[in-house]
Amino acid sequence: MHQHPHTSTAGPAARPSRTRRGRTGRFAGLAAAVAALVGLSTLTGPGAHAADNPYERGPAPTEAGIEALRGPYSVSETSVSSLSVTGFGGGTIYYPSSTADGTFGAIAISPGFTAYESSIAWLGPRLASQGFVVFTIDTNTTLDQPDSRGDQLLAALDYLTGRSAVRGRIDSSRLGVMGHSMGGGGSLEAAKDRTSLQAAIPLTPWNLDKTWPEVRTPTLIFGADGDTVAPVSTHAEPLYTGLPSSLDRAYLELNNATHFTPNSNNTTIAKYSISWLKRFIDNDTRYEKFLCPLPQRSLTIDESRGNCPHTS
């Protein structure tokens, strides 16, 4: 902080007048007040950061916290009948019970070919407890292809933000999609069709289209080294490389895993999905440290690729 530009020299003629002395005192008081404010903002670190980012939700993240079965929010759920919606097959909405923190980002999740909502239901409470509204859906038929599943994910998001009982808890500008297998391929279709989406996470995805120049949504793709249904060499890897190289994107290949690994509770999928959703839906850079530098090869990770640091 600049000091008051007042100099003193020896001798009575240089003594400040009563007026100057009063002004100096006021400046000193102002300086002390500013210093106190600076000190206060320093002491309130996380709060100050939250003020900078109004979308930030929850306490400062820890590795143990994002690997836990449940995060800091208690979760409620509500069922949505297929008879009450159009464009998709109904599902279950999981959401933070408290409204004390305001609105949350939201994610719709599609199951895969021949599968039902139950196959991806574990993601509902696990993600919602970290501060998201999560809609695990059934599709119109279990045989729907990726392009149809993409449309259904968008229809589910539109229902969430426009008609659902929890629409008041959602920030409609902060939305994302996830999906397994053909649902994963569908999440790419959704991101292609609606570039305003903030995050996409295909889980062992299947899609015959391998080029995605239209996608503007930060995308994390999970592959599985033992996938024989949608082998990474013909699906997850080319889907990743088909995304724009300038995009915030990542590829994580699960070690000792199969096409159906995303159908049951999985800490590695949860950890990096939570971090990706927090980083790009909530703009919460506190989670960047779990994504960059890229995860190292381990008992659960066979390979990782991506652009770090992220720029979105």
LINVEN-V103376 format. One record per backbone hydrogen bond with DSSP energy under -0.5 kcal/mol. NH is the residue of the N-H (numbers start at 1). CO is the residue of the C=O. If there is no record, write none. Layout:
nh=(NH NH)
co=(CO CO)
//
This chain:
nh=(6 14 15 21 22 23 24 25 26 27 28 29 30 31 32 33 34 35 36 37 38 39 40 41 42 43 44 45 47 48 49 50 51 52 53 54 56 66 67 68 73 76 78 80 81 84 85 89 91 92 93 94 94 95 97 102 104 105 106 107 108 109 110 111 114 115 119 120 121 123 124 125 126 127 128 129 130 131 132 133 134 134 135 136 136 137 137 138 144 149 150 151 152 153 154 155 156 157 158 159 160 161 162 163 164 167 169 170 171 172 174 175 176 177 178 179 180 181 183 185 186 187 188 189 190 191 192 193 194 197 198 199 200 201 202 203 204 204 205 206 212 215 219 220 221 221 222 223 223 225 226 227 228 234 235 237 238 239 240 241 242 243 244 247 249 250 251 252 253 254 254 255 257 261 263 264 270 271 272 273 274 275 276 277 278 279 280 281 282 282 284 285 287 288 290 291 291 292 298 302 302 303 305 307 308)
co=(4 11 12 17 18 19 20 21 22 23 24 25 26 27 28 29 30 31 32 33 34 35 36 37 38 39 40 42 44 44 45 46 47 48 49 52 53 62 63 64 129 95 93 91 79 81 82 138 80 136 78 92 134 76 74 99 169 131 174 133 176 135 178 137 142 112 116 117 118 120 121 121 122 123 124 125 127 128 128 105 94 132 107 92 134 109 135 90 141 145 146 147 148 149 150 151 152 153 154 155 156 157 158 159 159 164 166 167 104 170 171 173 106 199 108 201 110 203 180 181 182 183 184 185 186 187 188 189 190 194 175 175 218 177 220 179 202 222 222 181 242 212 248 200 219 250 202 221 252 254 257 224 226 231 231 232 232 235 236 237 238 240 212 244 247 219 305 221 303 223 252 300 254 258 260 261 266 267 268 269 270 271 272 273 274 275 276 277 277 278 278 283 284 285 287 287 288 288 301 253 300 253 251 249 306)
//
